[in-house]
């Protein structure tokens, strides 16, 4: 049935500043027209009228998520010790002790962050053995780039001193070559978590459904997953086929160093593979991002085990990164690469430029992810190459003081996640929350990009604020384009799907502080209310 929705509409197309009072949606869930009610009623006399209470805007898009993993890590199967939930170190330790005391099997926790939960001990294997004894215990760092485990967990995961380091990752060893209880980077973390993930498979449909519903309530109508497990594809397809999938899914598989390039799936408007993901460096919170400048020598960096003058290193050399990316680029894949440090960004751009030239690529839309320390010159170089960026602006919200006072100082920490510089370079930049790392709060992303102010009220001493129109585009039209989906989502425009949300305030006109507190009243996918 054709429907004419009326209300206060911000269609975001062709200009974010535009406003309309009605739009018509056809039987297939696509927008037929946007305009004034009287005119549309004359053009579409059979359209059923429906009034929307509130402000209407395009559904939000998460261009860099991890729903497949977040569905598990944010579930009740994992002890939630994230700093946004448990800010004090003693409370973290109490939760862990209580979980071990009550355990009838392995204990898994998520969210350790010594920079925000000051006073946490060094989570080496000796400490975790004392804490948990014979109970297998694994604690995932809040960044997801490391995990800590005791001896019992190592045995459960078949890890020994002879276990080889996975490509681009490692198991930390002590001075005797024994496991020290730390897994660094994705592939090592996955090995530690393998028994848990295997056991959780039966619950995945329910966990994923609950997580998708939560994202939908927050206003997302499309989410991408940049570390997709292909085993999840049939689960999501079953949701689509049963009509219970409340959003669209775009996914990237993890690159396989030295492996064969897999067949690209065609997909459809609901579920589609977009590209492949790799990691050039790690996380600023554990000391392994590749920068041209050192970490500060502070109590916080000492507690992280970083020596004075510490500079992190990349996961791969430029040649290794090129060897990983080459077969995917040659096969026409979109490449997405995690890169925080300026040296990692330079190395990745070098690889991208080589591939673009070698294969005469045009509309490749290669991506750089997070880009914490990316400079104005690097944003411009990326734009000139046709490389797009997704900026983790919520780092400012939670770690702004840490970046400046504890890790990098005003020059480098103050300009962290400089989304304004990205837009100034002509980038069609996007924002994200990286799965479970920070709460899924897209409107706060927009606000903090505009004000560059932390949750404690401190304004960062560097970087450029963004315009409201750019902030809104970052989670809508730009994100659709970045995901090669601008032909179907990202705006309320003729021919696109009617994916939209109803919010309690005008997203263009309210203050940044009010924008951050925006509430979603309803979410529609293809013209059908899903939340």
Long-range contacts (C-beta under 8 A, 24 or more apart in sequence): 1-27, 1-48, 2-26, 2-27, 2-32, 2-44, 2-46, 2-47, 2-48, 3-47, 3-48, 3-49, 3-50, 3-527, 4-37, 4-40, 4-41, 4-44, 4-47, 4-48, 4-49, 4-50, 5-50, 5-51, 5-52, 5-56, 5-498, 6-37, 6-49, 6-50, 6-51, 6-52, 7-51, 7-52, 7-53, 7-54, 7-55, 7-56, 7-502, 8-54, 8-55, 8-56, 8-506, 9-34, 9-55, 9-56, 9-57, 9-492, 10-55, 10-56, 10-57, 10-58, 10-472, 10-506, 10-507, 10-508, 11-57, 11-58, 11-491, 11-492, 11-493, 12-57, 12-58, 12-472, 12-473, 12-476, 12-477, 12-490, 12-491, 12-492, 13-58, 13-477, 13-490, 13-491, 13-492, 13-493, 14-493, 15-469, 16-468, 16-469, 16-472, 16-473, 16-477, 16-508, 17-469, 17-508, 23-492, 23-498, 25-498, 25-527, 26-527, 28-526, 29-497, 29-498, 29-525, 29-526, 29-527, 29-528, 30-495, 30-496, 30-497, 30-498, 30-526, 30-527, 31-492, 31-493, 31-494, 31-495, 31-496, 31-497, 31-498, 32-494, 33-494, 34-492, 34-493, 34-494, 52-502, 52-522, 53-502, 53-521, 54-502, 54-503, 54-504, 54-521, 54-522, 55-502, 55-503, 55-504, 55-505, 55-506, 55-507, 56-492, 56-500, 56-501, 56-502, 56-503, 57-472, 57-476, 57-492, 57-500, 57-501, 57-503, 57-507, 58-221, 58-476, 58-477, 58-489, 58-490, 58-491, 58-492, 58-499, 58-500, 58-501, 59-219, 59-220, 59-221, 59-222, 59-247, 59-476, 59-489, 59-499, 59-500, 59-501, 59-523, 59-524, 59-525, 60-218, 60-219, 60-220, 60-221, 60-222, 60-442, 60-475, 60-476, 60-501, 61-220, 61-221, 61-222, 61-223, 61-224, 61-430, 61-475, 61-476, 61-479, 61-480, 61-483, 61-489, 61-490, 62-215, 62-220, 62-222, 62-223, 62-224, 62-432, 62-433, 62-440, 62-442, 62-475, 62-479, 63-224, 63-390, 63-430, 63-431, 63-432, 63-479, 63-482, 63-483, 64-224, 64-226, 64-336, 64-369, 64-370, 64-390, 64-392, 64-430, 64-432, 64-434, 65-215, 65-223, 65-224, 65-225, 65-226, 65-432, 65-433, 65-434, 65-435, 65-440, 66-144, 66-225, 66-226, 66-227, 66-434, 66-435, 66-436, 67-208, 67-211, 67-212, 67-215, 67-223, 67-225, 67-249, 67-435, 68-208, 68-225, 68-227, 68-228, 68-229, 68-232, 69-144, 69-227, 69-435, 69-436, 70-211, 70-435, 70-436, 71-204, 71-207, 71-208, 71-210, 71-211, 71-212, 72-197, 72-200, 72-204, 72-207, 73-110, 73-140, 73-435, 73-436, 74-110, 74-211, 74-436, 75-203, 75-207, 75-210, 77-108, 77-196, 77-200, 77-203, 77-207, 78-108, 78-109, 78-110, 79-107, 79-108, 79-109, 79-110, 80-109, 80-110, 80-111, 81-109, 81-110, 81-111, 81-112, 81-117, 81-139, 82-110, 82-111, 82-113, 82-142, 82-436, 83-111, 83-113, 83-116, 83-117, 83-142, 83-398, 84-398, 84-438, 84-439, 85-111, 86-111, 86-117, 87-116, 87-117, 88-117, 88-119, 89-117, 89-118, 89-119, 89-120, 90-119, 92-117, 92-120, 93-120, 93-121, 93-131, 96-131, 96-132, 96-137, 96-139, 97-131, 100-131, 100-132, 100-133, 100-135, 100-137, 103-135, 105-136, 106-135, 106-136, 106-137, 106-138, 106-152, 106-153, 106-156, 106-195, 106-196, 107-132, 107-135, 107-136, 107-137, 107-138, 108-137, 108-138, 108-139, 108-140, 108-193, 108-196, 109-137, 109-138, 109-139, 109-140, 110-139, 110-140, 110-142, 110-436, 111-140, 111-141, 111-142, 112-139, 112-140, 112-141, 112-142, 112-148, 113-141, 113-142, 113-143, 113-285, 114-300, 114-303, 114-304, 115-285, 115-300, 115-304, 115-399, 115-402, 115-406, 115-407, 116-142, 116-398, 116-399, 116-402, 118-300, 122-303, 122-305, 123-148, 123-181, 123-182, 124-148, 124-180, 124-181, 124-182, 125-149, 125-150, 125-151, 125-154, 125-179, 125-180, 125-181, 126-181, 127-181, 128-153, 128-181, 136-195, 138-192, 138-193, 138-196, 140-189, 140-193, 141-283, 141-285, 141-286, 142-285, 142-437, 143-282, 143-283, 143-285, 143-286, 143-437, 144-186, 144-189, 144-283, 144-434, 144-435, 144-436, 144-437, 145-184, 145-185, 145-186, 145-189, 145-282, 145-283, 145-285, 145-286, 145-288, 146-182, 146-183, 146-184, 146-185, 146-189, 146-283, 146-286, 147-182, 147-183, 147-188, 147-189, 147-192, 147-193, 148-181, 148-182, 148-183, 149-181, 149-182, 149-183, 149-192, 150-181, 153-192, 154-179, 154-181, 154-192, 156-195, 157-191, 157-192, 157-193, 157-194, 157-195, 159-191, 159-192, 163-191, 166-191, 167-257, 167-258, 167-316, 168-257, 168-278, 168-279, 168-315, 168-316, 169-315, 184-282, 184-286, 184-288, 185-279, 185-282, 185-288, 185-315, 186-227, 186-254, 186-279, 201-231, 204-232, 204-235, 205-235, 205-238, 205-239, 208-232, 208-235, 208-236, 208-239, 209-239, 209-244, 212-239, 212-245, 212-246, 212-247, 213-246, 213-531, 214-440, 215-246, 215-247, 215-440, 216-246, 216-247, 216-523, 216-525, 216-530, 216-531, 217-520, 217-523, 217-531, 218-440, 218-441, 218-442, 218-520, 219-442, 219-443, 219-501, 219-503, 219-520, 219-523, 220-247, 220-440, 220-442, 220-523, 221-247, 221-248, 221-489, 221-499, 221-500, 221-501, 221-523, 221-524, 221-525, 222-247, 222-248, 222-249, 222-250, 222-479, 222-480, 222-483, 222-485, 222-489, 222-499, 223-247, 223-248, 223-249, 223-250, 224-249, 224-250, 224-251, 224-252, 224-274, 224-483, 225-249, 225-250, 225-251, 225-252, 226-251, 226-252, 226-277, 226-336, 226-369, 227-252, 227-254, 227-277, 228-252, 228-253, 228-254, 228-273, 230-262, 233-265, 233-271, 236-271, 237-271, 240-270, 240-271, 245-270, 245-271, 246-523, 246-525, 246-530, 246-531, 247-525, 247-530, 248-485, 248-489, 248-499, 248-525, 250-274, 250-483, 250-485, 252-276, 252-277, 252-334, 252-336, 253-277, 254-278, 255-324, 255-325, 255-328, 257-316, 257-320, 257-323, 257-324, 258-323, 260-327, 261-327, 261-328, 261-331, 261-333, 264-331, 264-332, 264-333, 269-488, 269-497, 272-485, 274-334, 274-483, 274-484, 275-328, 275-333, 275-334, 275-335, 275-336, 275-367, 276-328, 276-333, 276-334, 276-335, 276-336, 277-336, 277-337, 277-338, 277-369, 278-316, 278-321, 278-324, 278-325, 278-335, 278-336, 278-337, 278-338, 279-315, 279-337, 279-338, 280-314, 280-315, 280-316, 280-321, 280-337, 280-338, 280-339, 280-344, 280-345, 280-347, 280-348, 281-312, 281-313, 281-314, 281-315, 281-338, 281-339, 281-340, 281-341, 281-344, 282-312, 282-315, 282-340, 283-340, 284-340, 284-372, 284-399, 284-403, 284-407, 284-408, 285-399, 287-312, 288-312, 288-313, 288-315, 289-340, 289-341, 289-344, 289-372, 289-373, 290-314, 290-340, 290-341, 290-342, 290-343, 290-344, 290-347, 291-341, 291-342, 291-343, 291-344, 291-373, 291-412, 292-341, 292-342, 292-343, 293-342, 293-408, 293-412, 295-407, 295-408, 296-406, 296-407, 296-408, 296-409, 298-405, 298-406, 298-407, 299-406, 300-402, 300-406, 300-407, 301-406, 301-407, 312-341, 314-341, 314-343, 314-344, 314-347, 318-347, 318-350, 318-351, 321-347, 321-348, 321-351, 322-351, 322-354, 322-355, 325-351, 325-352, 325-355, 326-355, 329-355, 329-359, 329-361, 329-364, 330-359, 334-364, 334-365, 334-366, 334-367, 334-484, 335-364, 335-366, 335-367, 336-366, 336-367, 336-368, 336-369, 337-366, 337-367, 337-368, 337-369, 338-369, 338-370, 339-368, 339-369, 339-370, 339-371, 339-374, 340-370, 340-371, 340-372, 340-373, 341-372, 341-373, 342-373, 342-374, 342-375, 342-378, 345-371, 345-373, 345-374, 345-378, 346-378, 349-378, 349-381, 349-382, 349-385, 349-387, 352-385, 352-387, 353-385, 356-385, 356-386, 362-386, 365-481, 365-482, 365-484, 367-482, 370-417, 370-434, 371-417, 371-422, 372-416, 372-417, 373-408, 373-412, 373-416, 374-418, 374-421, 374-422, 375-415, 375-418, 375-421, 376-418, 376-421, 376-424, 376-425, 379-418, 379-421, 379-422, 379-424, 379-425, 379-427, 380-425, 380-426, 382-425, 382-427, 383-425, 383-426, 383-427, 388-427, 388-428, 388-429, 388-430, 388-481, 388-482, 389-422, 389-427, 389-429, 389-430, 390-429, 390-430, 390-431, 390-432, 390-482, 391-417, 391-418, 391-419, 391-422, 391-429, 391-430, 391-431, 391-432, 391-449, 391-474, 392-417, 392-431, 392-432, 392-433, 392-434, 393-417, 393-419, 393-431, 393-445, 393-448, 393-449, 394-431, 394-433, 394-438, 394-441, 394-444, 394-445, 394-448, 395-438, 396-448, 396-452, 396-453, 396-454, 396-460, 397-438, 397-444, 397-448, 397-454, 397-455, 398-438, 398-454, 398-455, 400-453, 400-454, 400-456, 400-458, 400-460, 401-454, 401-456, 401-458, 403-460, 404-460, 404-461, 410-461, 410-462, 411-462, 413-462, 414-460, 414-461, 414-462, 414-463, 415-460, 415-462, 415-463, 416-460, 416-462, 416-463, 417-463, 418-462, 418-463, 418-464, 419-449, 419-463, 419-464, 419-466, 419-470, 419-474, 420-449, 420-452, 420-463, 420-464, 420-465, 420-466, 421-463, 421-464, 423-464, 423-466, 423-467, 423-470, 424-464, 428-473, 428-478, 428-481, 428-482, 429-470, 429-474, 429-478, 430-474, 430-475, 430-478, 430-479, 430-482, 431-471, 431-474, 431-475, 441-516, 442-475, 443-507, 443-515, 443-516, 443-517, 443-518, 444-516, 445-471, 445-474, 445-475, 446-471, 446-472, 446-474, 446-475, 446-507, 446-512, 446-515, 446-516, 447-471, 447-512, 447-513, 447-515, 447-516, 448-516, 449-474, 450-512, 450-515, 451-512, 451-513, 468-507, 468-508, 468-515, 469-508, 472-507, 472-508, 497-525, 497-526, 497-527, 498-524, 498-526, 498-527, 499-524, 499-525, 499-526, 500-524
